[in-house]
Amino acid sequence: MKSKKVNWGHVIVFIILILCMIVTLLPFVWMILTSLKTQAESICIPLKIFPEKPLFSNYAAVFTKIPFAKMYLNTAVTSTVIVVVQLILCSMAAYAFGRIKFPGRNIIFGTLLAVLMVPSSFFILPQYLMIQKMGLLNTIPALFIPGLFSAFGTFLMRQFFMALPNELEDAARIDGCNHFMIFSRIMFPLVKPGLVALAILTLRSAWNDLMWPMIVNTSPEKMTLSAGLSYLQGQYATDYPVMMAGAVLAVLPLLILFALFQKQFIEGIALQGIKG
């Protein structure tokens, strides 16, 4: 029997991928290990990798040092509203740009894409002034109003709508459907992979947002998790195990959702790349 030749190209690729995986997972593993240490173990020199005795009380301490449960609720509400509204508005705008011909369509869409080239920090001051004039400072709506629409989400969903066959639209028009009926009953259900991908990307961005909640709200009761965890950092000393315990609890929902919908997410991103 002839021995199979080793494909060294594949071996090198696998080694690189394994190294990338280790580099990616290392901070997360270190965060978990630190959350189980004592304060002395977390700052000792030389570094101690494993705790002598896992200290699970750090997780309970998070709820006593800051209003963690309230921050969790604020984050969940804010992220849910942003995801749901973005899916609706971005998909409707994407359908219009991708399937409806109207004067100035390309110019308007090009202007929309130009927004993606502007750093997000440029919009903070105008958004803050708008929220201030609306009298919504230090409120939950102030957290999600600026994130209700996304130029990137519109671009992403437009790629999916443009890839759908024109025959579906023609058949619907013969049956007497208008644009809204075609969008809601035919096109919208067919772009499910794109919707899942956009939902996960939007949820990750909204869940991890740090700068905007700290600017628009000052009360810990109105903070989200990312901003609220900063309250665990003291002026002269920081309880790193408790902070890492809070970070572990904060990231768990995202990990669970990605584990449940990773197939749809990867499919959506892959299809978008092919259609682009």
C-alpha positions in Angstrom: 0.0 0.0 0.0 1.2 3.4 -0.9 1.6 5.7 2.1 -0.3 9.0 1.9 1.8 12.0 1.4 1.6 14.6 4.1 0.1 17.9 2.9 2.5 20.3 4.7 0.4 23.2 3.6 -2.6 22.0 5.5 -0.4 21.2 8.5 1.0 24.7 8.6 -2.5 26.2 8.3 -3.8 24.0 11.2 -0.8 25.0 13.3 -1.5 28.7 12.6 -5.2 28.3 13.4 -4.4 26.5 16.7 -2.0 29.2 17.7 -4.6 31.9 16.8 -7.2 30.0 18.9 -4.8 29.9 21.9 -4.1 33.6 21.6 -7.8 34.3 21.4 -8.8 32.1 24.3 -6.0 33.0 26.6 -7.4 36.3 27.9 -10.8 34.6 28.5 -9.2 31.7 30.4 -7.1 34.2 32.4 -10.3 36.2 33.3 -12.0 33.0 34.6 -8.9 32.0 36.7 -8.5 35.5 38.1 -12.2 35.5 39.1 -11.5 32.5 41.4 -8.4 34.0 43.1 -7.9 36.1 46.2 -6.8 39.7 45.8 -3.3 38.8 46.9 -3.1 36.0 44.3 -4.2 38.3 41.5 -1.5 40.8 42.0 1.4 38.7 43.3 4.8 38.6 41.5 5.7 36.3 39.9 2.3 35.7 38.4 0.3 32.8 39.9 -1.8 31.1 37.1 -4.0 28.8 39.2 -5.7 29.8 42.5 -4.7 27.7 45.5 -8.4 27.4 46.4 -11.2 28.5 44.0 -13.0 31.5 45.6 -16.6 31.5 44.3 -17.6 34.2 46.7 -16.2 36.8 44.3 -19.3 36.2 42.1 -21.6 37.0 45.0 -19.5 40.1 45.9 -20.3 41.6 42.5 -24.0 42.0 43.4 -23.1 43.7 46.7 -20.6 46.2 45.5 -22.6 47.5 42.6 -26.3 47.2 41.5 -25.3 44.4 39.2 -28.8 42.9 38.7 -30.2 46.3 37.7 -27.3 46.8 35.3 -28.0 43.4 33.8 -31.6 44.4 33.2 -30.7 47.7 31.7 -28.3 46.0 29.3 -30.8 43.4 28.4 -33.5 45.9 27.7 -31.3 48.3 25.8 -29.7 45.6 23.7 -33.1 43.9 22.9 -34.7 47.2 21.8 -31.6 48.1 19.6 -31.6 44.6 18.0 -35.3 44.4 17.3 -35.6 48.0 15.9 -32.5 47.7 13.8 -33.7 44.4 12.2 -36.9 46.1 11.2 -35.6 49.4 10.0 -32.4 48.2 8.4 -34.2 45.4 6.5 -36.9 47.8 5.3 -34.3 50.3 4.2 -32.2 47.5 2.6 -35.2 46.2 0.7 -35.9 49.7 -0.7 -32.3 50.2 -1.8 -31.9 46.7 -3.2 -35.3 46.0 -4.9 -37.0 49.3 -5.5 -35.9 51.7 -8.3 -36.4 55.3 -7.4 -34.7 58.6 -8.4 -31.4 59.2 -6.6 -31.2 55.7 -5.1 -27.5 55.2 -5.7 -26.6 58.7 -4.5 -28.6 58.3 -1.3 -27.1 54.8 -0.7 -23.6 56.1 -1.4 -24.1 58.9 1.1 -25.3 56.3 3.6 -22.1 54.2 3.1 -20.0 57.3 3.6 -21.2 57.4 7.2 -19.3 54.1 7.7 -16.1 56.0 7.0 -16.7 58.5 9.8 -15.4 57.5 13.2 -18.2 56.9 15.6 -16.7 59.3 18.2 -17.6 62.2 15.8 -21.3 61.6 16.5 -21.1 61.6 20.3 -21.4 65.4 20.8 -24.4 65.8 18.3 -26.1 62.8 19.8 -25.6 64.0 23.4 -27.0 67.5 22.5 -30.1 65.8 20.9 -30.6 63.6 24.0 -30.2 66.6 26.3 -32.7 68.7 24.4 -35.2 65.8 24.5 -34.8 65.8 28.3 -33.7 62.1 28.3 -30.3 62.4 30.1 -29.8 59.7 32.8 -32.7 57.6 31.4 -32.9 54.1 29.8 -34.2 55.5 26.4 -31.0 57.6 26.2 -29.0 54.4 26.0 -30.7 52.9 23.0 -32.1 55.8 20.9 -28.8 56.6 19.0 -28.4 52.9 18.1 -31.9 52.3 16.5 -30.5 52.5 13.0 -27.3 51.3 11.4 -25.7 52.1 8.1 -23.7 48.8 8.2 -26.9 46.8 8.9 -28.6 48.4 5.9 -25.6 47.5 3.7 -25.4 44.0 5.0 -29.1 43.3 4.5 -29.1 44.9 1.0 -26.6 42.3 -0.2 -29.1 39.5 0.7 -32.1 41.2 -0.8 -30.2 41.8 -4.1 -29.3 38.1 -4.3 -33.0 37.0 -4.3 -34.4 36.0 -7.8 -36.6 38.6 -9.5 -39.1 35.9 -10.4 -40.4 35.8 -6.8 -41.2 39.5 -7.0 -42.8 39.2 -10.4 -45.0 36.4 -9.3 -46.1 38.3 -6.2 -47.0 41.4 -8.3 -49.1 39.1 -10.6 -51.0 38.0 -7.4 -51.7 41.7 -6.6 -49.1 42.2 -3.9 -47.7 45.7 -3.2 -44.1 46.4 -2.0 -44.9 46.1 1.7 -46.6 42.7 1.1 -43.7 41.5 -1.0 -41.3 42.6 1.6 -43.1 41.2 4.7 -44.5 38.0 3.3 -41.9 36.9 0.7 -38.6 38.6 0.9 -38.2 39.0 4.7 -38.5 35.3 5.6 -35.9 34.4 2.9 -33.1 36.5 4.4 -33.1 34.8 7.8 -29.3 34.0 7.7 -28.6 37.7 7.2 -31.0 38.7 10.0 -29.4 36.2 12.4 -25.9 37.5 11.5 -27.0 41.2 11.9 -28.8 40.4 15.2 -25.7 38.8 16.7 -23.3 41.6 15.5 -25.7 44.3 16.8 -26.2 42.5 20.1 -22.5 42.2 20.6 -22.0 45.9 19.9 -24.9 47.1 22.1 -24.0 44.7 24.9 -20.3 45.8 25.0 -20.9 49.5 24.5 -18.9 51.5 27.0 -18.4 55.1 26.0 -21.9 56.2 25.3 -23.6 54.9 28.6 -20.8 56.6 30.6 -21.4 59.9 28.8 -25.2 60.0 28.8 -25.9 58.5 32.2 -24.3 59.2 35.6 -26.4 57.1 38.0 -25.3 53.5 38.6 -28.9 52.5 38.5 -29.1 53.6 34.9 -25.8 52.1 33.8 -25.2 49.1 31.5 -22.8 46.3 32.4 -19.8 47.5 30.5 -20.0 51.0 32.1 -21.1 49.7 35.5 -18.1 47.4 35.9 -15.9 50.4 35.8 -17.2 51.3 39.2 -15.3 48.3 40.6 -12.1 50.1 39.7 -10.9 52.1 42.7 -8.8 55.2 42.8 -6.0 53.6 44.7 -6.7 49.9 44.6 -8.9 47.6 42.4 -10.4 44.3 43.5 -9.4 42.4 40.3 -11.0 39.0 41.2 -14.4 40.7 41.8 -14.1 42.7 38.6 -13.2 39.6 36.6 -16.1 37.8 38.1 -18.4 40.5 36.9 -16.8 40.4 33.5 -17.4 36.6 33.3 -21.1 37.0 34.3 -21.5 39.9 31.7 -20.1 37.9 28.8 -22.0 34.7 29.5 -25.2 35.6 27.6 -23.3 36.5 24.4 -21.4 33.1 24.6 -24.7 31.2 25.1 -26.4 33.0 22.2 -23.5 32.5 19.8 -23.3 28.8 20.8 -27.0 28.4 20.0 -27.0 30.3 16.7 -23.4 29.9 15.5 -24.5 27.9 12.4 -26.9 30.6 11.2 -24.3 33.3 12.0 -21.5 31.7 10.1 -23.9 30.9 7.2 -25.1 34.5 7.1 -21.5 35.9 7.0 -20.4 33.4 4.5 -23.3 34.1 2.2 -22.8 37.8 2.5 -19.2 37.4 1.5 -20.1 35.3 -1.6 -22.9 37.7 -2.7 -20.7 40.8 -2.1 
